[in-house]
Amino acid sequence: MEQQFVVSAPPHIRVKGEDTPGVMRAVNMSLLPTLIASIYIFGWRSLLVVAVSIASCVAAEAISQKMLGRKISIKDSSAVVTGLLFAFTLPPAIPLWIVVVGAVIAIFIVKQLFGGLGYNIFNPALAARAILLSSWPAAMTTWTLPVLSFGGVDAVTGASPLTVIKMHLSQSAPSYWAMFAGSIPGSIGETCKITLLIGAAILLIRKVIDWRTPASFIGVVALLSFFFKRDPVSEILSGGLILGAFFMATDMVTAPTTKNGKLIFGLGCGAITSLIRACGGFPEGVCYSILFMNCLTPLIDKYVKPRRFGAVKAVKG
């Protein structure tokens, strides 16, 4: 027989177009509405930050793989996704050289030194943000008020809604609609919840992400807000909860793979986020909660195992 067969363990399921480049293209497409909204909200400076972040991530990926003797795989668009998500966690007025440093940290240290795509323990974008926040806290927490135009108007600094709540500032918190539409100070990609939810719907419809992690993440934050005597609607709409729950905590590499594991992961993220917001030194806890749960992903996957395909449960007696 000239025809050769490949023997491997079942089940044998392949979905056309759902390879790594296809998934990354879907994520990029889902983030495009938020990118457009950020340009409208904060002006062209946000687009510059995003462009520098993506270019730096792609360059760092190619150079890192060349240095480490690996096949250059920038065509899979994973570096573009990292650059886009990393930029979304940054203030619009962040110095561009810090963006470059963060991109190198995300790609070279967090991703490539651990073995490349599929082997990194932590979410690269969030790990880079956490390192930058501890290194340049002033630059990473200097928020600008929305410009709400495509013009080049100079932005004015202001406090984010979570900072207002955390520090008990005299100024009133923004309205629910302002937080939902995005006309508030914050990171480039976290303010406009309308476009984030549109992007999340795209990923859910295409089954790129699972609903369990974001639902349990957001649900626990809302539930614990009553315990900490905080407004649940403000807790959901302010900060990076929507961005983190749908686009960071659902990372296929650093999050659990089982259904129950995804629920546990989201519950943990929600609990830690609420604890940091209410009792910690930072007004926001989404970044650190996801990174902490990334550490527990191997443990969750170990103890939350589905039954092996074809395995028969032993009957006692």
Stockholm file with secondary structure:
# STOCKHOLM 1.0

chainA/1-317         MEQQFVVSAPPHIRVKGEDTPGVMRAVNMSLLPTLIASIYIFGWRSLLVVAVSIASCVAAEAISQKMLGRKISIKDSSAVVTGLLFAFTLPPAIPLWIVVVGAVIAIFIVKQLFGGLGYNIFNPALAARAILLSSWPAAMTTWTLPVLSFGGVDAVTGASPLTVIKMHLSQSAPSYWAMFAGSIPGSIGETCKITLLIGAAILLIRKVIDWRTPASFIGVVALLSFFFKRDPVSEILSGGLILGAFFMATDMVTAPTTKNGKLIFGLGCGAITSLIRACGGFPEGVCYSILFMNCLTPLIDKYVKPRRFGAVKAVKG
#=GR chainA/1-317 SS CCCCCCCCCSCCCCCTTCSHHHHHHHHHHHHHHHHHHHHHHHCHHHHHHHHHHHHHHHHHHHHHHHHTTCCCCGGGCHHHHHHHHHHHTSCTTCCHHHHHHHHHIIIIIIIGGGTSTTTCSSCHHHHHHHHHHHHCHHHHTCCBCCCCSSSCCCCCBCCCHHHHHHHTCSSCCCCHHHHHHTCSSCCTTTSCHHHHHHHHHHHHHTTSSCSHHHHHHHHHHHHHHHHTTCCHHHHHHSTTHHHIIIIITTCTTTSCCSHHHHHHHHHHHHHHHHHHHHHSSSSCCHHHHHHHHHHHHHHHHHHSCCCCTTCCCCCCC
#=GC SS_cons         CCCCCCCCCSCCCCCTTCSHHHHHHHHHHHHHHHHHHHHHHHCHHHHHHHHHHHHHHHHHHHHHHHHTTCCCCGGGCHHHHHHHHHHHTSCTTCCHHHHHHHHHIIIIIIIGGGTSTTTCSSCHHHHHHHHHHHHCHHHHTCCBCCCCSSSCCCCCBCCCHHHHHHHTCSSCCCCHHHHHHTCSSCCTTTSCHHHHHHHHHHHHHTTSSCSHHHHHHHHHHHHHHHHTTCCHHHHHHSTTHHHIIIIITTCTTTSCCSHHHHHHHHHHHHHHHHHHHHHSSSSCCHHHHHHHHHHHHHHHHHHSCCCCTTCCCCCCC
//
